[in-house]
Amino acid sequence: MSFIRTGFREVALKLKRQRTRIALRHERRLLQRSEINLGREGTAQAANFPELRNEIVALKKLEQEQKEVALRIARIDEGIKRIEEERQQIAREQTHAIAKLEAEKKPLLQQRHQAKSTAEVCERELAAVERRIQESEAADRDLLKQLSDLHALDPAPPDLEALSAGIMAKRARLPDERAELVRARMGSGDAVRTAKEKLIAVESELAAVERNMARARSEFEARDRKLAESIRTQQQAAREARTRHQTVEERKNPAYLSIGRHLSEKGVAPPNAPHLLEAAHHRREAVDLLLKHQAELAQLSSQIDKQELRKFYFSAFSVLVVLAITLLVVFQSPRGREWLPQETDTILSINADQFERSNLAKRWRDAKPKLWPGLIGPAASVPGLNPTRDTARITRALTTNETGETKEFNLVQTRRSLAKVIRTVADDNNFKKRSKNGLPVWERQPSLAKPPPQSSGAPGATVGKPDFALARVGPATLAVGSPEEVDELVLVRLGMKPDLKITGQLFDRFQALDHESALRLISRDPPDLSRVFHPIFSPELLDSSQLIGLAVNLQNPVKARILIKVNTSKKAADVARQLRSNPEQWLRLPDSPLLLYSQLPEIQTQGDSNLELRFTVPEDSARLLLERLAGIDVPEATVAAY
């Protein structure tokens, strides 16, 4: 394994070299900066060294260029300042011109207001005269009507003449009044026309002033925009000139660097900044030290055996590939898979937590001690494991081959680590450990047979075939049962045999009932369910189902759900109709008068071919259901007779 040490040593050297390169790059930047500062301050001392003549000439040219650029910047700034002053002058002129026009506009506004008031007064007077004329005409018509009505009376009143004379006298006064009103109307009309003409004249003068104000504003704004554009152009030129100035300053750095490096080598310090020479020497020492350390690391790396290094790289690459494949398999594995053989037909899942919380289950378990061992099967035989306290879930998978032989695969999921169980099994002398494709399997050897008497001549005692085995197939999961069945579960878990993959809406719904159900049962071959367990469903229900599932919650009252999948939607409708019309025939415990429900079940259709039944189970029916699943419902008299 020396190549591993060699590889790690090379990795450590690479890390050190990388850190050294980073530190060296940083120190070189600091050294360059300190030498540039030294060269900038020591330009006068550089004139004493003929070998720096080219740098000094280059610096003078660059400084001359900088002066020209600085002069250009100053001119641009002066131009910008001049334009700003011109803009301010234009703003003042605009303010003065607008104020002058406002002064001209103010009396015109007053005149317009006065003319408008006069016109309104004249119009009111004209309207009053018109109204009085209309009233006079109406009075004349009224008097004429009275006179006509008076002469039309039959018999005529005795004072007809006097009344007629009075009316005629009133009518005689009306023409003079009307003539006076007409003259007044003509005067009012002339006054209205005069007032309107004056108002129109004032408004025209006011409009002319407003046009002059708008024209003045537009002219001043145009001049201001032109100057603002000129300022933007000058500012852009100033930015470019400053960028050029900075570029020229940066172009001086190589010359300053050469001067500073030469002064550092000669040990010449500028009189006004002697500390710059010390800083340059300090940075140079740091760079030399890092270069020396880098060379030492390179020397150590060159002494490493390349063959061992290649072996290390190949091993590391192989480990990474295996890790990537493992992670890919882990992340692509379905969640919640039971890792059961592909030929599994029936699964019975027992939630031990729900059983422990159910008072009914505890009472039935105390009344019939064989109930719990019959339900959990071989899980009751695991050493060091208390099924009621240590297990979280027990899964029993059953399959029947063509010859009628039934195989049972058992998985036990514990609440905590399996270290205690594994330690107990390892310390038990009845168990022997063997390996199955890399996974340890413990087998329990049966007790030795009693040896026959010496006189009988029979052969000696023989050791029987192992009758129980267990293997760890998960962090908290055990495979238990007969050795052949445990070996098959190990092969399934390792992926060497195909595992059971049940998908679809009904199975997903069945999986979702795990946390709220104490017992779940699902079968892919419902007619064969009666051969695996004692009958719990009626033949009509089993024959009509393609897949059937049962979930029971043992709280008080006991609630159950039956999930059914049939071939077609028409078949689903027929089954639902039969369940509604004849539930006592379809939902009964065979060979028993007990029904599975206490109230008519609620039937829901999910999708085209899935049915879900929800109902409450009577206590006696629930107890008999568990006894039949555990296989202990046969009366003792029958067992004795058998």
C-alpha positions in Angstrom: 0.0 0.0 0.0 3.0 2.3 -0.4 1.5 3.8 -3.5 -1.3 5.2 -1.4 1.2 7.0 0.9 3.0 8.2 -2.2 -0.2 9.5 -3.8 -1.2 11.4 -0.6 2.3 12.8 -0.4 2.1 14.0 -3.9 -1.3 15.5 -3.3 0.0 17.3 -0.2 3.0 18.6 -2.2 0.6 19.8 -4.9 -1.4 21.7 -2.4 1.8 23.3 -0.9 3.0 24.3 -4.4 -0.4 25.8 -5.1 -0.3 27.8 -1.9 3.3 28.8 -2.7 2.3 30.0 -6.2 -0.5 32.1 -4.8 1.7 33.7 -2.1 4.5 34.2 -4.7 2.1 35.9 -7.1 1.0 38.2 -4.3 4.5 39.1 -3.1 5.6 39.8 -6.7 2.8 42.3 -7.1 3.8 44.0 -3.8 7.5 44.0 -5.0 6.6 45.5 -8.3 4.5 48.2 -6.6 7.3 49.0 -4.1 9.9 49.2 -6.9 7.6 51.5 -9.0 7.3 53.8 -6.0 11.0 53.8 -5.5 11.6 54.6 -9.2 9.1 57.4 -9.1 10.8 59.1 -6.2 14.3 58.3 -7.4 14.2 59.7 -10.9 16.7 62.4 -10.0 19.2 59.8 -8.7 18.7 57.7 -11.8 20.4 60.4 -13.9 23.7 59.3 -12.3 23.5 55.9 -14.0 24.1 55.9 -17.8 22.4 52.5 -18.2 19.1 54.2 -17.3 19.3 56.8 -20.0 16.7 55.1 -22.2 14.2 55.0 -19.3 14.8 58.6 -18.4 14.3 59.7 -22.1 11.1 57.6 -22.2 9.9 59.2 -19.0 10.6 62.7 -20.4 8.6 62.0 -23.5 5.7 60.6 -21.5 5.8 63.5 -19.2 5.7 65.9 -22.2 2.8 64.0 -23.5 1.1 64.2 -20.1 1.7 67.9 -20.0 0.0 68.3 -23.4 -2.9 66.2 -22.3 -3.1 68.2 -19.1 -3.1 71.4 -21.0 -5.9 70.1 -23.2 -7.9 69.1 -20.2 -7.4 72.6 -18.7 -8.6 74.1 -22.0 -11.6 71.9 -22.1 -12.4 72.7 -18.5 -12.1 76.4 -19.2 -14.3 76.0 -22.2 -16.9 74.2 -20.1 -16.7 76.9 -17.5 -17.2 79.6 -20.2 -20.2 77.8 -21.7 -21.7 77.5 -18.2 -21.3 81.2 -17.7 -22.9 81.8 -21.1 -25.8 79.5 -20.1 -26.2 81.5 -16.9 -26.2 84.7 -18.9 -28.8 83.3 -21.2 -30.9 82.3 -18.3 -30.7 85.8 -16.8 -31.6 87.3 -20.2 -34.6 84.9 -20.5 -35.7 85.9 -17.0 -35.5 89.6 -17.8 -37.3 89.2 -21.2 -40.1 87.1 -19.7 -40.4 89.6 -16.8 -40.7 92.5 -19.3 -43.4 90.6 -21.2 -45.2 89.8 -18.0 -45.2 93.5 -17.2 -46.8 94.2 -20.5 -49.3 91.5 -20.1 -50.5 92.5 -16.6 -52.3 95.8 -17.7 -53.8 94.0 -20.7 -55.2 91.3 -18.3 -56.8 94.1 -16.3 -58.2 95.8 -19.4 -59.6 92.5 -20.6 -61.2 91.9 -17.2 -62.7 95.4 -17.2 -64.0 95.0 -20.8 -65.5 91.7 -20.0 -67.3 93.1 -17.0 -68.6 96.1 -19.1 -69.8 93.8 -21.8 -71.6 91.6 -19.2 -73.3 94.7 -17.7 -74.4 96.0 -21.1 -75.8 92.6 -22.0 -77.8 92.5 -18.7 -79.2 95.9 -19.4 -80.2 94.9 -23.0 -81.8 91.8 -21.7 -83.8 93.9 -19.1 -85.0 96.3 -21.8 -86.1 93.4 -24.0 -88.0 91.9 -21.1 -89.8 95.2 -20.5 -90.8 95.4 -24.2 -92.2 91.9 -24.1 -94.1 92.8 -20.9 -95.6 95.9 -22.6 -96.7 93.9 -25.6 -98.2 91.3 -23.4 -100.1 94.0 -21.4 -101.5 95.5 -24.7 -102.7 92.0 -25.7 -104.3 91.5 -22.4 -106.1 94.9 -22.5 -107.3 94.1 -26.0 -108.6 90.8 -24.9 -110.4 92.4 -21.9 -112.1 94.9 -24.3 -113.2 92.1 -26.6 -114.6 90.1 -23.7 -116.4 93.2 -22.4 -118.2 93.9 -25.8 -119.1 90.2 -26.1 -121.1 90.2 -22.9 -124.9 89.8 -23.4 -126.6 91.6 -22.0 -124.1 94.4 -21.9 -123.2 95.8 -18.5 -124.7 99.2 -17.7 -121.3 100.8 -17.3 -120.0 99.5 -20.6 -118.9 102.9 -21.8 -117.0 103.7 -18.7 -115.2 100.4 -18.7 -114.4 100.7 -22.3 -113.1 104.2 -21.9 -110.8 103.1 -19.0 -109.3 100.3 -21.1 -108.8 102.5 -24.1 -107.0 105.0 -21.9 -104.6 102.4 -20.7 -103.9 101.2 -24.2 -103.3 104.8 -25.3 -100.4 105.1 -22.9 -98.7 101.9 -24.0 -97.3 103.2 -27.4 -95.3 106.0 -25.8 -93.8 103.6 -23.3 -93.0 101.1 -26.0 -91.3 103.8 -28.1 -89.2 104.8 -25.1 -88.2 101.2 -24.5 -87.3 100.7 -28.1 -85.0 103.7 -27.9 -83.4 102.3 -24.8 -82.9 98.9 -26.5 -81.1 100.6 -29.4 -78.8 102.4 -26.9 -78.1 99.2 -25.0 -77.3 97.3 -28.2 -74.8 100.0 -29.2 -73.2 99.8 -25.8 -73.0 96.0 -26.1 -71.3 96.2 -29.5 -68.8 98.8 -28.3 -67.9 96.7 -25.2 -67.4 93.5 -27.3 -65.3 95.4 -29.8 -63.1 96.7 -27.0 -62.9 93.2 -25.4 -61.8 91.7 -28.8 -59.2 94.3 -29.2 -57.8 93.7 -25.7 -57.8 90.0 -26.2 -55.9 90.3 -29.5 -53.2 92.4 -27.8 -53.0 89.9 -25.0 -52.6 87.0 -27.5 -49.8 88.9 -29.2 -48.0 89.3 -25.9 -48.4 85.6 -25.1 -47.1 84.7 -28.5 -44.1 86.9 -27.9 -43.5 85.2 -24.6 -43.7 81.7 -26.1 -41.4 82.7 -28.9 -38.9 84.1 -26.4 -39.0 81.0 -24.3 -38.5 78.7 -27.4 -35.6 80.9 -28.6 -33.9 80.8 -25.2 -34.5 77.1 -24.7 -33.0 76.4 -28.2 -29.9 78.3 -27.3 -29.7 76.5 -23.9 -30.0 73.1 -25.6 -27.3 74.0 -28.0 -25.0 75.0 -25.2 -25.9 71.9 -23.1 -25.0 69.7 -26.1 -21.7 71.6 -26.4 -21.1 71.0 -22.7 -21.7 67.3 -23.1 -19.3 67.1 -26.0 -16.7 69.0 -24.0 -17.2 66.7 -21.0 -16.8 63.6 -23.2 -13.6 65.1 -24.6 -12.4 65.8 -21.0 -13.1 62.2 -20.0 -11.2 60.9 -23.0 -8.3 63.2 -22.2 -8.2 62.1 -18.5 -8.3 58.5 -19.7 -5.4 59.3 -22.0 -3.6 61.0 -19.1 -4.1 57.9 -16.9 -2.9 55.6 -19.8 0.3 57.7 -20.2 0.8 57.5 -16.4 0.5 53.7 -16.5 2.9 53.6 -19.5 5.5 55.3 -17.2 5.3 52.4 -14.8 7.7 50.1 -16.8 10.3 52.9 -16.8 9.7 53.6 -13.1 10.0 49.8 -12.5 13.4 49.6 -14.2 14.7 52.6 -12.4 13.4 51.4 -9.0 14.8 47.9 -9.6 18.2 49.3 -10.5 18.2 51.7 -7.5 17.3 48.7 -5.3 20.2 46.7 -6.7 22.6 49.6 -6.2 21.3 50.4 -2.8 20.5 54.0 -3.7 17.6 55.6 -1.9 15.9 58.9 -2.7 16.7 61.5 0.0 13.1 62.4 0.5 11.9 58.8 0.9 14.6 56.5 2.2 12.0 54.0 3.5 11.1 53.0 0.0 14.4 51.3 -0.5 13.9 49.3 2.7 10.4 48.2 1.6 11.8 47.1 -1.8 14.5 45.0 -0.2 12.0 43.5 2.2 9.7 42.5 -0.7 12.7 41.1 -2.7 13.7 38.9 0.3 10.2 37.6 0.6 10.0 36.7 -3.1 13.4 35.0 -3.0 12.3 33.0 0.0 9.2 31.8 -1.8 11.1 30.9 -4.9 13.5 28.9 -2.9 10.6 27.1 -1.2 9.0 26.4 -4.6 12.2 24.9 -5.9 12.4 22.7 -2.9 8.9 21.4 -3.4 9.5 20.8 -7.0 12.6 18.8 -6.1 10.7 16.7 -3.6 8.0 16.1 -6.2 10.5 15.0 -8.8 11.8 12.3 -6.4 8.5 10.5 -6.2 8.1 7.2 -7.9 6.0 7.9 -11.0 4.8 4.3 -11.3 3.4 4.3 -7.8 1.8 7.7 -8.5 0.1 6.3 -11.6 -1.2 3.4 -9.5 -2.6 5.9 -7.0 -4.3 8.0 -9.6 -5.8 4.9 -11.2 -7.1 3.7 -7.8 -8.5 7.1 -7.0 -10.2 7.3 -10.4 -11.7 3.8 -9.9 -13.0 4.8 -6.4 -14.7 7.9 -7.9 -16.3 5.9 -10.7 -17.6 3.3 -8.2 -18.9 6.1 -5.9 -20.6 7.8 -8.9 -22.3 4.5 -9.9 -23.3 3.8 -6.3 -24.8 7.3 -6.0 -26.6 6.9 -9.3 -28.1 3.6 -8.2 -29.1 5.1 -4.8 -30.7 8.2 -6.2 -32.5 6.3 -8.9 -33.8 3.7 -6.6 -37.6 4.0 -5.9 -38.5 5.4 -2.6 -40.2 3.2 -0.1 -39.4 -0.1 -2.0 -39.7 -3.3 0.0 -37.1 -5.2 -2.0 -39.2 -8.3 -2.4 -38.9 -10.9 -5.1 -40.6 -10.3 -8.4 -42.9 -13.3 -8.2 -44.5 -12.1 -5.0 -48.3 -12.4 -5.1 -49.5 -11.3 -1.7 -48.0 -8.8 0.8 -49.1 -8.5 4.4 -47.7 -5.4 6.1 -48.1 -4.9 9.9 -47.4 -1.5 11.5 -46.2 -2.3 15.0 -46.6 1.3 16.2 -50.3 1.3 15.3 -50.7 -2.1 17.1 -49.1 -0.8 20.2 -51.4 2.3 20.2 -54.6 0.2 19.8 -56.3 -0.9 23.0 -58.4 -3.5 21.1 -55.3 -5.2 19.6 -53.7 -5.3 23.1 -56.8 -6.9 24.6 -57.1 -9.5 21.8 -53.4 -10.2 22.1 -53.7 -10.8 25.8 -56.8 -13.0 25.3 -55.1 -15.1 22.6 -51.3 -15.2 23.1 -50.9 -17.0 19.7 -52.5 -14.1 17.8 -49.4 -11.9 17.7 -46.8 -14.6 16.8 -49.2 -15.9 14.2 -49.5 -12.5 12.6 -45.8 -11.7 12.5 -44.6 -15.2 11.6 -40.8 -15.8 11.8 -40.2 -12.3 13.1 -41.1 -13.6 16.5 -38.0 -15.9 16.5 -35.3 -13.2 16.1 -33.0 -13.3 19.1 -32.6 -10.1 21.0 -35.6 -8.5 19.3 -38.8 -7.7 21.1 -41.4 -7.4 18.3 -43.8 -5.3 20.2 -41.2 -2.8 21.4 -38.4 -2.8 18.9 -40.1 -3.2 15.5 -41.6 -0.5 13.4 -43.1 -2.6 10.6 -43.2 -6.3 9.6 -43.7 -7.2 6.0 -44.7 -10.8 4.9 -44.6 -11.5 1.2 -46.1 -14.8 -0.1 -46.0 -16.5 -3.4 -47.4 -19.8 -4.7 -45.7 -21.7 -7.5 -47.4 -23.9 -10.1 -47.1 -27.0 -7.8 -49.0 -25.3 -5.0 -45.9 -24.8 -2.9 -46.0 -21.5 -0.9 -42.9 -19.4 -0.2 -42.9 -16.7 2.5 -40.4 -13.8 2.5 -40.2 -11.7 5.7 -38.7 -8.3 6.3 -38.5 -6.7 9.8 -37.9 -3.0 10.0 -36.7 -1.9 13.5 -37.0 1.4 15.2 -33.4 1.6 16.0 -30.1 0.2 14.9 -29.6 -3.5 14.5 -26.3 -3.5 16.5 -27.9 -5.2 19.5 -29.6 -7.9 17.4 -26.5 -8.6 15.4 -24.4 -8.8 18.6 -26.9 -11.2 20.2 -27.0 -13.4 17.2 -23.2 -13.4 16.9 -22.9 -14.5 20.6 -25.4 -17.3 20.2 -23.7 -20.6 19.7 -26.8 -22.0 17.9 -26.2 -19.6 15.0 -23.5 -19.9 12.4 -22.3 -17.1 10.2 -21.8 -17.6 6.5 -21.5 -15.2 3.5 -24.0 -14.8 0.7 -22.4 -12.7 -2.1 -20.7 -10.6 0.4 -23.5 -10.1 2.9 -23.4 -12.0 6.2 -26.1 -14.5 6.9 -26.7 -16.2 10.2 -28.3 -19.7 10.3 -29.7 -21.4 13.3 -28.7 -25.0 13.7 -31.4 -27.4 15.1 -30.6 -29.2 18.3 -28.6 -32.4 18.0 -30.7 -35.5 17.7 -30.7 -37.9 20.7 -28.1 -40.6 20.1 -29.5 -44.2 19.8 -28.4 -47.0 22.2 -25.1 -48.7 21.6 -26.8 -52.1 21.3 -29.1 -51.1 18.6 -26.4 -50.8 16.0 -28.0 -47.6 14.6 -25.8 -44.8 13.3 -24.7 -41.9 15.6 -26.5 -38.6 16.0 -26.7 -36.4 13.0 -27.1 -32.6 12.6 -30.3 -31.5 10.9 -30.7 -28.9 8.2 -30.8 -25.2 9.4 -34.4 -24.2 10.0 -34.1 -20.4 10.5 -31.8 -17.7 9.1 -31.5 -13.9 9.2 -29.5 -11.3 7.3 -29.2 -7.6 7.4 -30.4 -6.1 4.2 -30.7 -2.5 5.3 -29.7 0.0 8.0 -32.6 -1.1 10.1 -34.1 -4.0 8.1 -33.7 -7.7 8.6 -34.6 -10.6 6.3 -35.8 -13.5 8.4 -37.2 -17.0 7.6 -35.9 -20.2 6.1 -32.3 -20.1 4.7 -33.4 -20.4 1.1 -35.9 -17.6 1.4 -33.4 -15.3 3.2 -30.8 -16.1 0.5 -33.3 -15.1 -2.1 -34.0 -11.8 -0.3 -30.3 -11.1 -0.2 -30.0 -11.6 -3.9 -32.9 -9.3 -4.5 -31.4 -6.6 -2.3 -28.1 -6.9 -4.1 -29.9 -6.5 -7.5 -28.9 -10.0 -8.6 -32.5 -11.1 -8.9 -35.4 -8.9 -10.1 -37.4 -7.3 -7.4 -41.1 -6.5 -7.2 -42.2 -3.3 -8.8 -45.9 -2.4 -8.3 -46.9 0.9 -9.6 -50.1 2.6 -10.4 -52.8 4.7 -8.8 -54.2 1.9 -6.6 -50.8 0.8 -5.3 -49.8 4.4 -4.6 -53.0 4.9 -2.7 -52.3 1.6 -0.8 -48.8 2.9 0.1 -50.3 6.2 1.4 -52.4 4.3 4.0 -49.2 3.0 5.7 -49.1 5.6 8.5 -52.8 5.4 9.5 -53.3 1.6 9.2 -52.2 -1.1 11.6 -52.5 -3.8 9.0 -52.4 -3.8 5.2 -52.9 -6.6 2.8 -52.6 -6.6 -1.0 -52.8 -9.4 -3.5 -52.1 -9.5 -7.2 -53.9 -12.8 -7.5 -57.1 -12.4 -5.4 -58.6 -15.9 -6.2 -55.4 -17.5 -4.8 -55.7 -15.5 -1.5 -57.8 -18.2 0.2 -55.0 -20.7 -0.3 -52.5 -18.4 1.4 -54.6 -17.3 4.4 -57.8 -18.5 5.9 -60.7 -17.0 3.9 -61.4 -13.4 4.7 -63.2 -12.2 1.5 -66.2 -13.7 -0.3 -65.6 -15.7 -3.5 -67.7 -13.2 -5.4 -65.4 -10.3 -4.5 -62.2 -12.3 -5.1 -63.4 -13.6 -8.5 -64.4 -10.1 -9.7 -61.1 -8.4 -8.7 -57.8 -8.2 -10.6 -56.0 -6.7 -7.6 -57.4 -6.3 -4.1 -56.0 -4.5 -1.1 -57.2 -4.2 2.5 -56.2 -1.5 5.1 -57.5 -1.8 8.7 -57.2 0.8 11.5 -57.6 -0.9 14.8 -58.7 2.2 16.8 -62.2 2.1 18.4 -64.3 1.9 16.2 -62.4 -0.2 13.8 -62.3 1.3 10.3 -61.3 -0.4 7.1 -60.7 0.3 3.5 -60.8 -2.1 0.6 -59.1 -1.1 -2.7 -60.2 -3.0 -5.8 -58.9 -3.0 -9.3 -60.9 -4.6 -12.1 -60.3 -5.1 -15.8 -62.6 -2.5 -17.4 -64.7 0.5 -16.4 -67.8 -1.5 -17.2 -66.7 -4.2 -14.8 -66.0 -1.6 -12.2 -69.6 -0.2 -12.6 -71.0 -3.7 -12.2 -69.0 -4.5 -9.1 -70.0 -1.1 -7.5 -73.7 -1.8 -8.3 -73.5 -5.3 -6.7 -71.8 -3.9 -3.6 -74.5 -1.3 -3.2 -77.4 -3.7 -3.9 -76.1 -6.9 -2.2 -73.5 -5.9 0.4 -74.3 -8.8 2.8 -73.4 -11.3 0.1 -70.2 -9.6 -1.1 -68.8 -8.2 2.2 -69.0 -11.1 4.6 -66.5 -13.4 6.2 -66.8 -16.8 4.6 -68.0 -19.7 6.7 -69.2 -17.3 9.3 -72.4 -15.3 9.9 -70.4 -12.1 10.5 -70.3 -9.2 8.1 -67.3 -7.0 7.4 -69.3 -3.8 7.9 -71.6 -2.4 10.6 -73.0 0.3 8.3 -73.4 0.3 4.5 -69.9 1.0 3.0 -69.1 4.2 1.2 -68.0 3.3 -2.4 -65.8 5.6 -4.5 -64.7 5.2 -8.1 -61.2 6.3 -8.8 -60.2 6.4 -12.4 -61.7 3.9 -14.9 -61.1 0.6 -13.1 -60.4 1.4 -9.4 -62.8 1.2 -6.5 -62.4 2.2 -2.9 -64.7 1.0 -0.1 -64.8 2.7 3.3 -66.7 1.2 6.2 -66.7 0.5 9.9 -65.9 -3.0 11.0 -67.7 -4.6 14.0 -65.4 -5.7 16.8 -66.2 -9.4 16.4 -65.5 -9.3 12.7 -62.2 -7.5 13.2 -61.1 -10.0 15.8 -62.0 -12.9 13.5 -60.3 -11.2 10.6 -57.0 -11.0 12.5 -57.3 -14.6 13.7 -57.8 -15.8 10.2 -54.7 -13.9 9.0 -52.8 -15.4 11.9 -54.2 -18.8 11.2 -55.6 -19.5 14.7 -59.3 -19.3 14.0 -59.8 -23.1 13.9 -61.8 -24.2 17.0 -59.8 -26.4 19.5 -62.4 -29.3 19.1 -61.8 -29.3 15.4 -58.1 -29.3 15.8 -58.3 -32.2 18.3 -60.5 -34.2 16.0 -58.2 -33.6 13.1 
